[in-house]
Amino acid sequence: MTKLIFFILLMQAGRAFAQTSDSLKSPFEGMDLSWINGQNRQTDFPLVLRDKHEETLLTGVVYLDTYFNYDFNDPADNTHTISSTIGRHREFTVNLASIGVESNYKNIIGRLWLQFGQMISIVQDLDPTVSRGRNTSLYNLRYVRDAAAGYHFNQWYGINVEMGIFTSYIGLESYVTQENWCYQRSMVSEFTPFYFSGARVQAFPSRNFRTELWLLNGWQSYNSWNNTPGVGNSNYWRPNENIQLAANFYLGKDSKRDVLRFHHDNSIVARYIARNAKNGLSQGAFSLNTHYGFQDGAGVAPRTSYMTGLALANRLWFIKSKLALSLRGDVVFNPGIYLAYSPSPVSPNAFTSAMAADPEQKLAIYQGTSTIDVMPNDYVTFRLEYGYRKSNVPYFAGRGGTTSPDGWVNTPLGNWQPDLVKSSHRVTFALSVRL
């Protein structure tokens, strides 16, 4: 596998040197990037308002993601756990409904995306920084998916300065599930942020490279934990349209205590077959995303409080890229469980007991995913997916569920404890529309 990856990278880099670096005025212009894992595949945007000179004033965005998920553990409370993507079992669910507008008119950057749906109850509702002080609330911002104001400077191949709420730059896979090769994200992406509040500078020194500097309130937080802001850096190099290399970094203090957090991820995405017009096999690509992070200070040390993992995926497109098959395997190790999801609001439980009994215990999660996509056009995706997960300690919801004896939140618990098991498998059907 290592030799294959090196050979593909060498060939793609060779093609890049054959291109003239100054032939395009805009970064990545003319490149087909719709195949990349975590990237919007749209090439046509129908909701565009133009002025009399045909210059774009506003671009409208409408996105709707729905699913039906069946967890074979059949939890009694219909709650699918350890996922920020899929939260329900045996129900039809509106996962994310989003509308928005974007503008780059006369170098002014404006963007507002609103969001509703089940997924925000998993991601946004867990932000504890809104309890610091007054004049703040979770409901002030939880329905805002992305909002930014900024300006574009005509230097190099462009420099953007923006401030607001942004989709996270860490990790390969997107918050928007339609952009990913699989519906359920990899575990390394699940354990990392989905949004940031702050400011960023995007710079394009050449048409093939983008670098960003970030100043942030914190790790997936609307407000700040303390008086020390987080800092970040993101880098993307696309020598041509068939390869993407990325490296992202984060450093910040993200607790009431003096605890420093560092996180780094890098990824390779390469397309080794590109013949979109073919009715048979039209495209083939793979992605490799690796993560490493740790916490240090106030009684914790990198030796016992770190996270590392990787996700390797391969995708094949057929019939002029209207049908696709994706296979992915991923693993994450999280000693100290500082990024791990809590399997239940009820404590103690089998998971917390197992971790407390052995301070050296290393939470390990393995996941395998296979996904079939049917994409009649740029705007709709029908998706069927099977996923299997396994952990070294009881971590996933079993038949008894993770809420109460009968699954309702207002039922007295008594001596009841959540039913946690070491494995979970599911089948998910998803339908998404994007304009």
LUMDONU-248485 format. One record per residue (C-alpha): residue number from 1; residue in one letter; x, y, z. Coordinates in Angstrom, 3 decimals. Example, Ala and Ser with C-alpha at 12.3 -4.5 7.8 and 13.67 -1.06 7.14 Angstrom:
BEGIN
resi / resn / X / Y / Z
1 / a / 12.300 / -4.500 / 7.800
2 / s / 13.670 / -1.060 / 7.140
***
This chain:
BEGIN
resi / resn / X / Y / Z
1 / m / 0.000 / 0.000 / 0.000
2 / t / 2.830 / 2.429 / 0.888
3 / k / 4.538 / 1.829 / -2.479
4 / l / 1.239 / 2.335 / -4.327
5 / i / 0.572 / 5.645 / -2.570
6 / f / 4.121 / 6.857 / -3.263
7 / f / 3.836 / 5.898 / -6.951
8 / i / 0.522 / 7.738 / -7.357
9 / l / 1.860 / 10.859 / -5.625
10 / l / 4.973 / 10.832 / -7.797
11 / m / 2.940 / 10.631 / -11.008
12 / q / 0.534 / 13.377 / -9.923
13 / a / 3.359 / 15.698 / -8.884
14 / g / 5.016 / 15.109 / -12.254
15 / r / 1.874 / 16.244 / -14.022
16 / a / 1.801 / 19.377 / -11.866
17 / f / 5.262 / 20.480 / -13.003
18 / a / 4.095 / 20.274 / -16.594
19 / q / 1.479 / 22.935 / -15.976
20 / t / 2.209 / 26.663 / -16.145
21 / s / 1.704 / 28.153 / -12.694
22 / d / 0.506 / 31.556 / -13.898
23 / s / -1.962 / 30.485 / -16.591
24 / l / -4.996 / 31.042 / -14.343
25 / k / -5.890 / 34.172 / -12.425
26 / s / -7.980 / 32.487 / -9.718
27 / p / -6.811 / 29.761 / -7.310
28 / f / -7.741 / 26.231 / -8.384
29 / e / -9.634 / 27.653 / -11.381
30 / g / -10.393 / 25.122 / -14.082
31 / m / -9.845 / 22.156 / -11.747
32 / d / -12.491 / 19.486 / -11.265
33 / l / -12.584 / 19.146 / -7.453
34 / s / -16.074 / 17.629 / -7.218
35 / w / -14.713 / 14.112 / -6.559
36 / i / -12.793 / 14.979 / -3.362
37 / n / -13.918 / 13.459 / -0.062
38 / g / -15.420 / 16.283 / 2.011
39 / q / -15.976 / 18.564 / -1.016
40 / n / -19.243 / 19.771 / -2.586
41 / r / -19.671 / 17.909 / -5.880
42 / q / -21.898 / 20.601 / -7.437
43 / t / -20.704 / 22.154 / -10.674
44 / d / -23.938 / 24.050 / -11.336
45 / f / -25.567 / 26.479 / -8.890
46 / p / -29.138 / 27.296 / -9.952
47 / l / -30.032 / 29.837 / -7.218
48 / v / -27.898 / 32.721 / -8.465
49 / l / -28.950 / 36.380 / -8.651
50 / r / -26.967 / 38.527 / -11.104
51 / d / -26.936 / 42.223 / -11.931
52 / k / -27.413 / 43.688 / -15.409
53 / h / -23.716 / 43.141 / -16.139
54 / e / -24.072 / 39.417 / -15.308
55 / e / -21.947 / 39.834 / -12.191
56 / t / -23.075 / 37.593 / -9.337
57 / l / -24.822 / 39.438 / -6.513
58 / l / -26.049 / 36.557 / -4.344
59 / t / -25.953 / 32.784 / -4.414
60 / g / -28.760 / 31.010 / -2.590
61 / v / -28.261 / 27.669 / -0.868
62 / v / -30.880 / 25.069 / 0.095
63 / y / -29.877 / 21.767 / 1.705
64 / l / -32.008 / 18.966 / 3.158
65 / d / -30.595 / 15.734 / 4.611
66 / t / -32.927 / 12.952 / 5.785
67 / y / -32.366 / 9.344 / 6.854
68 / f / -33.864 / 6.131 / 8.212
69 / n / -31.461 / 4.157 / 10.388
70 / y / -31.795 / 0.642 / 11.789
71 / d / -29.447 / -0.305 / 14.634
72 / f / -29.323 / -4.103 / 14.950
73 / n / -28.848 / -3.797 / 18.725
74 / d / -32.423 / -2.395 / 18.667
75 / p / -32.064 / 0.010 / 21.654
76 / a / -35.344 / 0.448 / 23.553
77 / d / -35.129 / 4.263 / 23.566
78 / n / -34.532 / 4.480 / 19.775
79 / t / -31.274 / 6.341 / 20.457
80 / h / -28.257 / 5.484 / 18.289
81 / t / -25.148 / 6.474 / 20.255
82 / i / -21.494 / 7.441 / 19.684
83 / s / -22.200 / 9.390 / 16.514
84 / s / -22.711 / 13.053 / 15.718
85 / t / -24.148 / 12.054 / 12.326
86 / i / -26.808 / 9.495 / 13.245
87 / g / -28.737 / 9.978 / 16.467
88 / r / -31.925 / 7.930 / 16.032
89 / h / -32.941 / 4.329 / 15.376
90 / r / -35.998 / 2.897 / 13.627
91 / e / -37.335 / 6.381 / 12.757
92 / f / -37.544 / 8.695 / 9.762
93 / t / -35.383 / 11.667 / 10.686
94 / v / -34.702 / 15.151 / 9.319
95 / n / -31.014 / 15.280 / 10.044
96 / l / -30.138 / 18.732 / 8.729
97 / a / -32.227 / 21.366 / 6.970
98 / s / -30.256 / 24.436 / 5.951
99 / i / -30.879 / 27.574 / 3.930
100 / g / -28.484 / 30.394 / 3.246
101 / v / -27.051 / 33.105 / 1.039
102 / e / -23.501 / 33.901 / 0.012
103 / s / -22.015 / 36.927 / -1.718
104 / n / -18.636 / 38.065 / -3.011
105 / y / -19.954 / 41.172 / -4.762
106 / k / -17.286 / 43.869 / -5.325
107 / n / -14.848 / 42.021 / -3.047
108 / i / -17.255 / 42.045 / -0.094
109 / i / -17.603 / 38.633 / 1.568
110 / g / -20.947 / 37.864 / 3.175
111 / r / -22.294 / 34.472 / 4.190
112 / l / -25.226 / 33.314 / 6.307
113 / w / -26.367 / 29.695 / 6.599
114 / l / -29.206 / 28.801 / 8.979
115 / q / -29.696 / 25.236 / 10.207
116 / f / -32.343 / 23.055 / 11.820
117 / g / -32.616 / 19.317 / 12.453
118 / q / -31.600 / 16.401 / 14.646
119 / m / -27.855 / 16.720 / 14.076
120 / i / -27.574 / 20.064 / 15.859
121 / s / -29.018 / 18.517 / 19.030
122 / i / -25.911 / 16.292 / 19.126
123 / v / -23.273 / 18.825 / 18.089
124 / q / -24.322 / 22.319 / 19.209
125 / d / -26.201 / 21.357 / 22.397
126 / l / -23.004 / 20.159 / 24.080
127 / d / -21.243 / 23.546 / 24.222
128 / p / -20.601 / 24.385 / 27.927
129 / t / -18.935 / 27.769 / 27.326
130 / v / -22.343 / 29.480 / 27.066
131 / s / -22.549 / 29.128 / 30.878
132 / r / -19.657 / 31.562 / 31.373
133 / g / -21.086 / 34.915 / 32.408
134 / r / -24.233 / 36.530 / 31.073
135 / n / -25.529 / 37.910 / 27.773
136 / t / -24.969 / 34.558 / 26.132
137 / s / -27.064 / 31.505 / 25.434
138 / l / -26.939 / 28.381 / 23.342
139 / y / -30.066 / 29.545 / 21.540
140 / n / -28.349 / 32.739 / 20.388
141 / l / -26.301 / 30.814 / 17.849
142 / r / -27.266 / 27.124 / 17.605
143 / y / -29.401 / 27.751 / 14.502
144 / v / -26.549 / 29.534 / 12.703
145 / r / -24.456 / 27.047 / 10.778
146 / d / -22.050 / 29.481 / 9.153
147 / a / -22.021 / 33.289 / 9.295
148 / a / -19.147 / 35.515 / 8.254
149 / a / -18.351 / 39.030 / 7.105
150 / g / -15.133 / 39.871 / 5.323
151 / y / -13.231 / 41.365 / 2.432
152 / h / -11.286 / 39.947 / -0.499
153 / f / -7.965 / 41.622 / -1.360
154 / n / -6.623 / 41.277 / -4.897
155 / q / -3.118 / 40.257 / -3.868
156 / w / -1.330 / 37.111 / -5.102
157 / y / -4.177 / 34.801 / -6.095
158 / g / -6.381 / 36.319 / -3.405
159 / i / -6.384 / 37.122 / 0.327
160 / n / -9.595 / 36.846 / 2.357
161 / v / -10.095 / 38.329 / 5.821
162 / e / -13.216 / 37.107 / 7.634
163 / m / -14.808 / 37.095 / 11.072
164 / g / -17.769 / 35.067 / 12.354
165 / i / -18.788 / 31.426 / 12.832
166 / f / -17.148 / 28.939 / 10.491
167 / t / -17.291 / 25.274 / 9.629
168 / s / -14.268 / 23.609 / 11.217
169 / y / -11.121 / 23.289 / 9.126
170 / i / -9.862 / 20.279 / 11.135
171 / g / -10.372 / 16.850 / 9.608
172 / l / -10.981 / 15.693 / 6.076
173 / e / -14.708 / 14.973 / 6.207
174 / s / -17.378 / 17.661 / 6.090
175 / y / -20.158 / 18.640 / 8.485
176 / v / -22.438 / 18.353 / 5.427
177 / t / -22.928 / 14.606 / 4.962
178 / q / -23.614 / 14.787 / 1.209
179 / e / -20.051 / 16.002 / 0.665
180 / n / -18.536 / 12.883 / 2.268
181 / w / -17.998 / 9.522 / 0.599
182 / c / -19.765 / 7.794 / 3.520
183 / y / -22.796 / 8.972 / 5.488
184 / q / -21.454 / 8.160 / 8.952
185 / r / -18.197 / 10.047 / 9.366
186 / s / -14.985 / 8.305 / 10.323
187 / m / -14.370 / 8.146 / 14.080
188 / v / -11.361 / 10.470 / 13.852
189 / s / -13.590 / 13.093 / 12.238
190 / e / -16.389 / 12.458 / 14.766
191 / f / -14.030 / 13.243 / 17.651
192 / t / -12.949 / 16.619 / 16.237
193 / p / -14.759 / 20.007 / 16.019
194 / f / -17.516 / 20.876 / 13.553
195 / y / -17.527 / 24.658 / 14.044
196 / f / -15.362 / 27.525 / 15.296
197 / s / -16.073 / 31.115 / 16.361
198 / g / -13.320 / 33.520 / 15.485
199 / a / -11.451 / 35.200 / 12.654
200 / r / -9.309 / 33.888 / 9.818
201 / v / -7.013 / 35.041 / 7.038
202 / q / -6.987 / 32.922 / 3.885
203 / a / -4.056 / 33.486 / 1.547
204 / f / -3.453 / 32.022 / -1.918
205 / p / 0.236 / 32.665 / -2.712
206 / s / -0.106 / 30.560 / -5.873
207 / r / -2.980 / 29.065 / -7.828
208 / n / -2.262 / 25.625 / -6.331
209 / f / -1.822 / 26.465 / -2.635
210 / r / -3.973 / 27.880 / 0.156
211 / t / -2.888 / 28.635 / 3.709
212 / e / -5.022 / 29.960 / 6.565
213 / l / -4.319 / 31.510 / 9.964
214 / w / -7.053 / 31.310 / 12.624
215 / l / -7.753 / 33.091 / 15.920
216 / l / -10.478 / 31.220 / 17.821
217 / n / -12.623 / 31.329 / 20.945
218 / g / -11.896 / 27.646 / 21.447
219 / w / -12.391 / 24.035 / 20.398
220 / q / -15.971 / 23.829 / 19.061
221 / s / -17.236 / 26.598 / 21.336
222 / y / -19.281 / 29.737 / 20.810
223 / n / -17.614 / 31.491 / 23.730
224 / s / -14.194 / 31.204 / 25.363
225 / w / -13.122 / 29.043 / 28.283
226 / n / -10.620 / 31.586 / 29.558
227 / n / -8.689 / 34.658 / 28.449
228 / t / -6.339 / 32.769 / 26.122
229 / p / -7.586 / 32.441 / 22.518
230 / g / -6.912 / 29.383 / 20.410
231 / v / -4.762 / 29.583 / 17.291
232 / g / -4.884 / 27.462 / 14.169
233 / n / -3.349 / 26.890 / 10.787
234 / s / -4.701 / 25.099 / 7.691
235 / n / -2.842 / 24.278 / 4.474
236 / y / -4.075 / 22.824 / 1.175
237 / w / -1.880 / 22.019 / -1.808
238 / r / -3.462 / 20.826 / -5.049
239 / p / -0.714 / 20.434 / -7.657
240 / n / -3.437 / 19.444 / -10.128
241 / e / -7.048 / 18.341 / -10.056
242 / n / -6.180 / 14.722 / -9.244
243 / i / -4.482 / 15.181 / -5.889
244 / q / -4.970 / 17.100 / -2.649
245 / l / -2.593 / 17.270 / 0.313
246 / a / -3.735 / 18.939 / 3.540
247 / a / -2.234 / 19.636 / 6.975
248 / n / -4.127 / 21.325 / 9.826
249 / f / -3.059 / 22.429 / 13.325
250 / y / -4.771 / 23.682 / 16.478
251 / l / -3.425 / 24.956 / 19.813
252 / g / -5.560 / 26.316 / 22.643
253 / k / -6.622 / 26.153 / 26.285
254 / d / -10.060 / 24.549 / 26.363
255 / s / -11.086 / 24.030 / 29.977
256 / k / -11.572 / 25.967 / 33.198
257 / r / -8.206 / 24.620 / 34.292
258 / d / -4.851 / 25.482 / 32.787
259 / v / -4.908 / 22.621 / 30.243
260 / l / -3.277 / 23.066 / 26.853
261 / r / -4.694 / 21.175 / 23.860
262 / f / -2.839 / 20.440 / 20.634
263 / h / -4.282 / 18.702 / 17.591
264 / h / -2.916 / 17.931 / 14.144
265 / d / -4.368 / 16.123 / 11.161
266 / n / -3.122 / 15.549 / 7.646
267 / s / -4.663 / 13.914 / 4.619
268 / i / -3.954 / 12.657 / 1.128
269 / v / -6.757 / 12.429 / -1.436
270 / a / -5.804 / 11.132 / -4.874
271 / r / -7.797 / 10.228 / -7.986
272 / y / -6.187 / 7.409 / -9.942
273 / i / -8.948 / 6.977 / -12.566
274 / a / -10.500 / 10.007 / -14.265
275 / r / -12.734 / 9.343 / -17.256
276 / n / -16.081 / 10.841 / -16.294
277 / a / -17.712 / 10.296 / -19.681
278 / k / -17.410 / 6.504 / -19.486
279 / n / -20.464 / 4.321 / -18.854
280 / g / -18.467 / 1.664 / -17.027
281 / l / -15.880 / 2.558 / -14.399
282 / s / -15.611 / 6.342 / -14.656
283 / q / -13.567 / 7.418 / -11.613
284 / g / -11.494 / 5.919 / -8.812
285 / a / -9.951 / 7.643 / -5.797
286 / f / -8.675 / 7.023 / -2.275
287 / s / -8.311 / 9.180 / 0.831
288 / l / -6.090 / 8.756 / 3.882
289 / n / -6.694 / 10.964 / 6.931
290 / t / -4.542 / 10.712 / 10.085
291 / h / -4.912 / 12.522 / 13.437
292 / y / -2.839 / 13.113 / 16.547
293 / g / -3.662 / 15.311 / 19.530
294 / f / -3.016 / 15.603 / 23.259
295 / q / -3.723 / 17.590 / 26.415
296 / d / -1.094 / 18.768 / 28.895
297 / g / -1.226 / 20.522 / 32.257
298 / a / -3.278 / 20.637 / 35.496
299 / g / -2.703 / 16.997 / 36.348
300 / v / -3.005 / 15.516 / 32.858
301 / a / -0.107 / 14.550 / 30.613
302 / p / 0.253 / 13.605 / 26.934
303 / r / 1.240 / 10.085 / 28.022
304 / t / -2.270 / 9.398 / 29.356
305 / s / -4.425 / 11.985 / 27.564
306 / y / -4.052 / 11.826 / 23.825
307 / m / -5.937 / 10.835 / 20.689
308 / t / -4.585 / 9.200 / 17.560
309 / g / -6.225 / 7.454 / 14.642
310 / l / -6.632 / 7.151 / 10.910
311 / a / -9.255 / 6.570 / 8.236
312 / l / -8.564 / 4.979 / 4.839
313 / a / -11.282 / 5.044 / 2.174
314 / n / -11.569 / 4.048 / -1.479
315 / r / -14.330 / 5.114 / -3.856
316 / l / -15.273 / 3.932 / -7.345
317 / w / -17.726 / 5.769 / -9.608
318 / f / -19.692 / 4.115 / -12.433
319 / i / -22.059 / 5.112 / -15.276
320 / k / -20.737 / 8.625 / -15.855
321 / s / -20.271 / 9.077 / -12.078
322 / k / -23.968 / 8.616 / -11.285
323 / l / -23.328 / 5.516 / -9.185
324 / a / -20.589 / 5.095 / -6.568
325 / l / -19.294 / 2.485 / -4.147
326 / s / -17.205 / 3.537 / -1.132
327 / l / -15.356 / 1.315 / 1.331
328 / r / -13.738 / 2.757 / 4.460
329 / g / -11.917 / 1.429 / 7.489
330 / d / -10.920 / 3.576 / 10.445
331 / v / -9.599 / 3.304 / 13.969
332 / v / -9.193 / 5.723 / 16.877
333 / f / -7.361 / 5.400 / 20.212
334 / n / -8.315 / 7.871 / 22.947
335 / p / -6.586 / 7.199 / 26.311
336 / g / -7.924 / 9.557 / 28.944
337 / i / -11.180 / 9.758 / 26.880
338 / y / -10.788 / 13.549 / 26.706
339 / l / -12.479 / 13.645 / 23.265
340 / a / -14.755 / 10.615 / 23.617
341 / y / -18.521 / 10.918 / 23.524
342 / s / -20.319 / 9.964 / 26.724
343 / p / -22.336 / 6.807 / 25.946
344 / s / -25.118 / 7.819 / 28.355
345 / p / -26.162 / 10.733 / 30.594
346 / v / -26.606 / 8.176 / 33.403
347 / s / -23.519 / 7.623 / 35.532
348 / p / -21.992 / 5.370 / 36.712
349 / n / -22.271 / 2.906 / 33.868
350 / a / -20.273 / 0.053 / 32.373
351 / f / -18.080 / 2.423 / 30.369
352 / t / -17.153 / 4.790 / 33.209
353 / s / -16.646 / 1.843 / 35.562
354 / a / -14.295 / 0.103 / 33.116
355 / m / -12.250 / 3.259 / 32.560
356 / a / -12.093 / 4.075 / 36.305
357 / a / -11.033 / 0.521 / 37.186
358 / d / -7.957 / 0.784 / 34.965
359 / p / -6.456 / 4.295 / 34.619
360 / e / -4.169 / 2.968 / 31.905
361 / q / -7.129 / 1.739 / 29.845
362 / k / -6.966 / 2.916 / 26.251
363 / l / -10.352 / 3.373 / 24.577
364 / a / -10.035 / 1.836 / 21.105
365 / i / -12.773 / 1.964 / 18.454
366 / y / -12.704 / 0.221 / 15.080
367 / q / -15.157 / 0.943 / 12.265
368 / g / -15.863 / -0.506 / 8.835
369 / t / -18.282 / 1.171 / 6.410
370 / s / -19.604 / 0.363 / 2.933
371 / t / -21.720 / 2.878 / 1.036
372 / i / -23.640 / 2.847 / -2.252
373 / d / -24.610 / 6.229 / -3.743
374 / v / -27.045 / 6.878 / -6.577
375 / m / -26.649 / 10.431 / -7.928
376 / p / -28.967 / 11.194 / -10.873
377 / n / -27.650 / 14.774 / -10.981
378 / d / -25.735 / 17.366 / -8.962
379 / y / -28.650 / 18.043 / -6.651
380 / v / -29.842 / 14.740 / -5.175
381 / t / -28.187 / 11.716 / -3.547
382 / f / -29.778 / 8.383 / -2.617
383 / r / -27.515 / 6.543 / -0.179
384 / l / -27.544 / 3.028 / 1.289
385 / e / -24.918 / 2.230 / 3.913
386 / y / -23.848 / -0.564 / 6.225
387 / g / -21.608 / 0.161 / 9.197
388 / y / -19.958 / -1.968 / 11.865
389 / r / -18.183 / -0.659 / 14.982
390 / k / -16.324 / -2.419 / 17.770
391 / s / -14.673 / -1.153 / 20.957
392 / n / -12.459 / -2.726 / 23.606
393 / v / -14.828 / -1.708 / 26.449
394 / p / -18.673 / -1.564 / 26.623
395 / y / -19.433 / 1.661 / 24.744
396 / f / -22.385 / 1.345 / 22.326
397 / a / -26.096 / 1.189 / 23.123
398 / g / -27.449 / -2.321 / 23.675
399 / r / -31.027 / -3.594 / 23.678
400 / g / -31.860 / -1.895 / 27.002
401 / g / -30.918 / 1.569 / 25.698
402 / t / -29.085 / 4.384 / 27.468
403 / t / -31.885 / 6.606 / 28.803
404 / s / -34.083 / 4.790 / 31.381
405 / p / -35.752 / 1.390 / 31.989
406 / d / -38.499 / 2.120 / 29.438
407 / g / -36.613 / 4.626 / 27.258
408 / w / -38.414 / 7.810 / 28.392
409 / v / -36.410 / 10.638 / 29.977
410 / n / -38.976 / 11.283 / 32.741
411 / t / -39.002 / 7.693 / 34.038
412 / p / -37.410 / 7.182 / 37.508
413 / l / -34.096 / 5.352 / 37.199
414 / g / -33.970 / 3.485 / 40.510
415 / n / -31.017 / 1.070 / 40.324
416 / w / -31.186 / 0.872 / 36.544
417 / q / -27.998 / 1.261 / 34.519
418 / p / -27.530 / 1.801 / 30.765
419 / d / -27.116 / -1.274 / 28.611
420 / l / -23.715 / -0.903 / 26.944
421 / v / -22.104 / -3.408 / 24.588
422 / k / -18.797 / -3.689 / 22.717
423 / s / -20.133 / -3.796 / 19.154
424 / s / -22.766 / -2.172 / 17.003
425 / h / -23.889 / -2.561 / 13.401
426 / r / -26.516 / -0.733 / 11.399
427 / v / -28.095 / -0.146 / 7.997
428 / t / -28.909 / 3.426 / 6.983
429 / f / -30.851 / 4.801 / 4.045
430 / a / -30.348 / 8.526 / 3.436
431 / l / -31.797 / 10.966 / 0.923
432 / s / -30.344 / 14.442 / 0.504
433 / v / -31.126 / 17.386 / -1.792
434 / r / -28.925 / 20.420 / -2.419
435 / l / -29.525 / 23.463 / -4.607
***
